Amino acid sequence: MSITEASRFQLRTAMGLILSEEAADTLMELLPPVGWADVATKTDLQHLRDELKGDMHALQLRFEATLEKRMHEQTKWLITTMIAMNTVMLAASVALSKLI
């Protein structure tokens, strides 16, 4: 049997007749708004935590691999550019020394 708002209201009304209105309100606030099967347990939360940690670890590994790849590409580009600039500077120095 699924719990509906109508059945919750009937329960609240019946409790209001037995208990005080304030006690009935307090008791209704302690009940979940859905069935107990829909309430998460500590075990459910632990499974979710473990799954989330696994996902975060996989994301971290992917990030580190991507970062390493990009750093490698940038280093190759920087070294190539520096070698080319040094070659140009050497050629310019040789050309200027022949002019002098």
C-alpha positions in Angstrom: 0.0 0.0 0.0 1.4 3.4 -1.0 1.0 6.3 1.4 -0.8 9.2 -0.1 -1.3 12.7 1.3 -5.0 11.8 1.9 -4.0 8.9 4.1 -1.4 11.1 5.9 -4.1 13.6 6.6 -6.4 11.0 8.0 -3.7 9.7 10.3 -3.0 13.3 11.5 -6.7 13.9 12.1 -7.0 10.6 14.1 -3.9 11.4 16.1 -5.2 14.9 16.8 -8.3 13.3 18.5 -6.1 11.0 20.6 -3.2 13.3 21.4 -3.0 17.0 21.7 -2.8 19.0 18.4 0.8 19.9 19.2 1.9 16.3 19.9 0.1 15.2 16.7 2.0 17.8 14.7 5.3 16.8 16.2 4.7 13.1 15.5 3.8 13.8 11.9 7.0 15.9 11.4 9.0 12.9 12.6 7.5 10.6 9.9 9.0 10.6 6.5 6.9 12.2 3.7 7.1 8.9 1.7 7.2 5.2 2.6 10.0 3.8 4.7 11.3 1.9 1.6 12.2 5.3 0.0 14.3 6.4 3.0 18.1 6.0 2.5 19.9 3.9 5.0 23.5 4.2 6.3 24.4 1.2 4.0 22.9 3.1 1.0 24.9 6.1 1.8 28.1 4.0 2.3 27.6 2.5 -1.2 27.0 5.9 -2.7 30.1 7.2 -0.9 32.2 4.3 -2.3 30.9 4.8 -5.8 31.5 8.6 -5.6 35.1 8.0 -4.4 35.7 5.6 -7.3 34.4 8.1 -9.8 36.5 10.9 -8.3 39.6 8.7 -8.4 38.9 7.9 -12.1 38.4 11.6 -12.8 41.7 12.5 -11.0 43.6 9.9 -13.1 42.1 11.2 -16.3 43.0 14.8 -15.3 46.6 13.9 -14.4 47.0 12.0 -17.7 45.7 14.9 -19.7 47.9 17.4 -17.7 51.0 15.3 -18.3 50.2 15.0 -22.0 49.7 18.8 -22.4 52.8 19.6 -20.3 54.9 17.3 -22.6 53.5 19.0 -25.7 54.2 22.4 -24.3 57.8 21.5 -23.3 58.5 20.1 -26.8 57.1 23.3 -28.3 59.1 25.5 -26.0 62.4 23.6 -26.6 61.9 23.7 -30.4 61.2 27.4 -30.3 64.2 28.1 -28.2 66.5 26.1 -30.5 65.1 27.9 -33.5 65.6 31.3 -31.9 69.2 30.4 -30.9 69.9 29.3 -34.5 68.5 32.6 -35.8 70.5 34.6 -33.3 73.7 32.6 -34.2 73.1 33.2 -37.9 72.5 36.9 -37.3 75.7 37.1 -35.2 77.7 35.4 -37.9 76.3 37.7 -40.6 77.0 40.8 -38.6 80.6 39.6 -37.8 81.2 39.2 -41.5 80.0 42.7 -42.2 82.3 44.2 -39.6 
